[in-house]
Amino acid sequence: MKRKYAIKGFLFILPSFTGICLFWLIPYGDVIRRSFCESVNGTFIGLRNYQMIFSNKAFLLAGKNTLRFLATSIPLLVILSLILAVLLNGLRKNAKQLLKTAFLLPMAIPVASVAILWKILFNGQGILNHILELLSLKTVDWLNTKASFGVLVISYIWRNLGYDIVLWLAGLSTIPETFYEAAKVDGADAWKCFSQITVPNLLPSFFTIAVLSLLNGFKVFREAYLVAGDYPQENMYLLQHLFNNWYRDLAMDKMAAAAVVTGISIMILVLLLQKAWERED
């Protein structure tokens, strides 16, 4: 009987498993194979491609900028969205719905329109520089100086803030109101309620939000590419810029090795987040 149910279960997941194999496992397995071969004749060359990318200045710069961007923007996004979600959760239903829609609006704006917006705001003759001139302050070429990294972080947070707020609000809705009422009866203030009730009960949501924020962090390339092109200011140069340029040059061997390194790095980050979440849980 158990074997019969096992066969039925296998048949039930077979279509999905087939799709995963065809569109993910087999292609990624081929990428791993290509990372050990020459791009032209497919000759096995061992770790030479990996040695090549780790001695490549563009790869090292892109990797450093990507790690720096993720380490800066994800904590800011997660913390800021949590604070705003807690504040929104205390509002009346109509006000909460209105503000939630306002925060989600950036996700509905096409990427090309966002790129135009950043150009209007941050280029050498942009709105921000006109405001600085009116205040008799020094203007900044935001997209061609170290300030470009800040523009990248702001773009990511602005576009993904509403998404994370909605996820936090979903977690907040699962916390019984009686917990807070009992805490207030015992004399707990707002900070005690937040630190002792809200945060511990939101830990199950933290892992999901952190992982989704990590994955969304790699999508910021679209805005950066449309605003600054193939070769932006060096503080905005991300791994996606590098992959795009290598793809244009048909450097498949270097792309395969870099893709494997990037995939392993993302997997390690996700596993570290999961381990930290399980420890807290």
Secondary structure as GFF3:
##gff-version 3
##sequence-region A 1 281
A	DSSP	alpha_helix	2	20	.	.	.	ID=ss1
A	DSSP	pi_helix	21	25	.	.	.	ID=ss2
A	DSSP	alpha_helix	26	34	.	.	.	ID=ss3
A	DSSP	alpha_helix	48	54	.	.	.	ID=ss4
A	DSSP	alpha_helix	57	89	.	.	.	ID=ss5
A	DSSP	alpha_helix	93	108	.	.	.	ID=ss6
A	DSSP	alpha_helix	111	122	.	.	.	ID=ss7
A	DSSP	alpha_helix	127	134	.	.	.	ID=ss8
A	DSSP	three_ten_helix	142	144	.	.	.	ID=ss9
A	DSSP	alpha_helix	147	172	.	.	.	ID=ss10
A	DSSP	alpha_helix	177	185	.	.	.	ID=ss11
A	DSSP	alpha_helix	190	193	.	.	.	ID=ss12
A	DSSP	pi_helix	194	198	.	.	.	ID=ss13
A	DSSP	alpha_helix	199	217	.	.	.	ID=ss14
A	DSSP	three_ten_helix	218	220	.	.	.	ID=ss15
A	DSSP	alpha_helix	221	228	.	.	.	ID=ss16
A	DSSP	three_ten_helix	234	236	.	.	.	ID=ss17
A	DSSP	alpha_helix	239	248	.	.	.	ID=ss18
A	DSSP	alpha_helix	252	280	.	.	.	ID=ss19
###
